[in-house]
Amino acid sequence: MKSTRGPLGPSRGKALLSVTMAVLLLSLVVALSPGCGSKNASVPTLDPFKGLDSGLASASGLSSGGFVVDGCLFTTRQGDELEGVLPPVKPQVLSKGNTNVKKVALTIDDGWNADMRILQLLKDSKVKFTAFLIGGRNMVESNPDFVRQIQEAGGEVCSHTWDHYVMRGKDEATVMMEIWKSQGIITDITHRVLPYIRFSGGAYDQPALDWTAREGYWVVNWSASDNDTASGVTVDSQVAALLSGCSNGAILLCHWGGHNTYEVLARAIPEIQKRGFEVTSLSEVMEGTPYVLTEKAYREHNKKK
């Protein structure tokens, strides 16, 4: 039978090329991106969406907002466009991840007066981690290069709110601003959204928890801290505090500008590893739990809009 299919015209050829380029782009992003969907701990700085035209964005699915890999949303949306992009979740405060795996999550807060030796230590040790950074108050807003350096070192970046307010007694408008203004400026740099947020001091009330869950975030606290915000602490006591809190799925807390944090991590990380634990990022410790963003949930949520 004679084929009725016509020759590959310019429009079909262009469409096929766009789809092929999109597939290659997505593969490259996933392969090179630290933290989310990658086993690489250190990669060169990459803006995977820079210069992406509308045709390629449409072919790759990015025109609908992005795609999810290993619990991380890669997105072309920025600033105010992000609000409402995540599917709602049940209100939940997380202090542990998957207790069936011998992994612990290293989380580092704030970003003020950052001891850059910490970043170099983690990069050299090929240890993945999660940075909860403040969006405003001379942090991410004024230090975008610090965010990029975190990514290059193998870290993932989550929001620690915009102003570092205690999230008790705040009205809905304030909570919404704290969530999305901070996430917006982080995502402008990283092109990523993770469904986790941490409040100042781990403090919250039920309304703040409910509003945060409606926006698609789980609130993350911790199961062990090195107490680096306290005065008069010693390295020995801080290392002991972290080690005593190590168990499957533990979430460890310290601060970029804390007391003795570099010295504590330089000693604690090798000891934790000797005990058979993998020190890694929050998203990896959450794998295998219900507290992970899925492509299916993301797509279903955004179809309704």
N, C-alpha and C positions, 0 to 999 in steps of 0.2 A: 504493500500500500504506500502510495506517495505521501510523504510527510506534508502536513499542512502548516508546520511550524516555519515561520519566516526567519530570515537571517537576524543575527544579533545586531539590532540597531543601536545608534548612539545613546538613546535614553536608557535602554535596557543594559547596555554595557556600562554606562555610568552608574546605574543603580547597583549592578553586580560588584563593581569596583568599590562602591561605598560600603556595601555589606562586608566585603572581604577586608577592607581597611578597618571597619568597626571591630570585626572579630580579632584582628591582629592587635588593635588598640586595647581591647578588653584583656586579652591574654597578657600583653605587656604590663598593663597596670597591675593586674593581680600578681604577676610574677615578680615585679620589682617593688611592690609596696610593702613596707615593714608593718608589723603588727597585725593588720587585717588580711587574712588569706595568704600569708607568706611565711615561709620558713627562713627567710633571709633576715639577719639581724642588723645589717648595715648596708645601705644602698645610697647611690647618689641622689641629690635633690631632684625631684621630678614633678613637674606640673603637667599631668597627663591630659588635661583638657584645654590647655592654652592653644588658641587658634583653631579650635574645633568648629567647623562650619555647621550650619543648621541641617544640611543634608546628611552629613555623617552622624550628627547627634541623633537625628530621627532614625537612621538605619540601625544604630547601636542600641536604641531604646533609651538614650540619655535625655531625649526631649521630654520624656515623662518624669524626669527628675533624677534618674540614676539607676544603679543596680546594686544588689547586695551580695557580698562574698564573705563567707565565714563570719556573719554577724555584723559586718561593717557596711554602711551605705557609702558608696562612691557616687558623688553627685556633681552636677554642673550648677546646681542652684546656689545662690549666695544671699547673704543678708536676710531681708524680710521674706524672701521667697521660700525659706526653709520652714517657716512656721506651719505646722500641721502636716509635715511630710512623713512623720513617723506614725505607725499604727498605735492606737491606745493600748496600754497594758494594765494589768491589775496592780493597784498600789502595793508596793513591796519595798522594804529596806533590806539590802543584801549585805551580809557580813561574812559570807563564805560562798565559794563557788562549788565546783563539782567535787564532792567528798569521796568519789570512787577513783580518783586519779591522784598520783603523788606529785602534785604541782601546787605552788604557792604564787600568788600574784603580788608583785612589787608595785605599790602605788606611791607616787611622790607628789605632794601638794604645793600649791601656791605659786611659786616662781620668783618671789621677791628675794633679792640678794642671793641669787643662785650661785652655789659653789660649783663651778664648772668642772672641778675635778670629779664630781659625781658622774657627770655626763661622760667624761672620758673613761672612767672606770667601767661603766656599763657597756660602752662601745667596745672597749678592749676585751672585756669579758664575754662579749656576745650574749649579754643577758637582755631579754626583752622586758619591757616595763610599761606602766601607764602613768602619764602625767595628768593630774587634775589641775588645770591652770585657771587663774582668775582672768576674766576677759578685760576688765578695766583696771583702774587704780594703778596705772603705769606698769601693767603686766603685758598680756598679749597685744593689746592695742598699741603699746609703745615698743614692743620687742618681738616683731614677727620673725626675726632671724632665730631667736631662741626656739620658737616652735619648729622651724625647719631643721635646726640642729637636733632636736629631740627625735624627729622622724629619721634623720640620717643615722642616728645612733641606734635605731631599732625600736623606738618608743611609739606609743599611740597616745593621742591627746584627747582628753575629755574635759568637760566644763566643770569648773568649781564656782560657777555663777559669775555675774558681772562685777558685783561690788563686794563679794565676800560677806554678805549680811547673814546673820543668824536667821533661819527661815521659820521663825515663830512670830505669829501676830501680824504677818504681812498680808495685804489685800491681794486679790487675784491679779490685778494689773501689775503690781510690783513683782510678784512671782513670775509672771509671764515675761516681763522685761528681763529679769535676772537670768531666766533660762535661755531665751532666744537671742538676746543681744550678745551674750557671751558665745553661744553656739555659732552665731552668724560670723563673728570675727575669726573664730577658730577655723570654721569651714572655708572661709574665704582664702585661707592659707593652705589648708590640708586637703580640701575637696572631699572630706570624709565626715560622717556622723556616726558616732557610737551611741547606743541607747542607755548611757549611764551618766549620772551626774552626782556630784558630792556637794553637800552643803557645809557651810562653815561650822566647824566643831562637831559635825555629824548631827546637828540639831535641826528639828523640824516639828511641825504640828500636823494634824490630820488634814486640814484644808490644803496646806502646801504639798503634802504627799499625794492627795487626790488630784490636784491640778497638774502636778508633774507627771503622774501616771497617764492622765488624759492626753498629755502631749507626747507620750511614747517613751518616757524615761523611767528606769528603775533607779532609786536612790541607793548609792553605795556607801556603806560605812566600812568597818574593818574588824578583824578578829585579833590583831596584835599590832602594837605600836612601839617604836623605839623611844618614845617620850622626848623627842628632840625639841619640843617647844617649852619644856620645863627648865627652870633654872637649877643649877647645881648638880646636874646629872653627870654621870661618869660613863666613859665608853664601855667599861666592863658591864655596868648595870644595863645599859642600853642594848648591848649585844645579847645579854641574857634574856632580856624582855622579848626580843624578836625570836630567839631560839625556843623559848618556852611556849610561844604561840604558834609554832610551826606544826601544822597537821594538814591532812589532805584538804585542798581547797581553801586554805587560809588566805586572807587578804591582809597584807602587811602595809603599815602606814609610816611614812616619814615625810620630811619636808626639804625642799631645795635649799632653803636658808636656815635649816635647823642647827641646833647645837651638836657638834661632833658627827653629823650625818655621814660625811665622807668616810671618816675613820670607822664608824660603825658598820657601814655597808662593805667596806674593804675586808673586814673580818668576818662579818655575818654571812655574806653570800657564799664564800667557799665552804664554810661550816654547814650551812643549810644543804648545799650540794653534796657534801660528804655523807649526810644523813639520807641521801637518796631522793631528795626533792628537786624538781626542776623549778628554778626561779624564772618567772615569765610574766606576761601581760595579763591584765584582767580579762580581756576577751578570750584568751586561751583557757583560762581557769574556768570560765563560764561555759565552755563547750560541753555539751551533753546535759545541760540543765534547761529548764523552761525559760531562762532569762537571756535569750539570744534573739536578735532580730533575724527574721527569715525572709527570703525573697518572696515566698508565697504571701506572707502577711503584709509585706510592703506593697506588693502588686495589688492585692485585693483592696487594701485601704485606699490606694491612689486611683483605682478604677471608679470608686464611688464619688469622686470629686467632679 
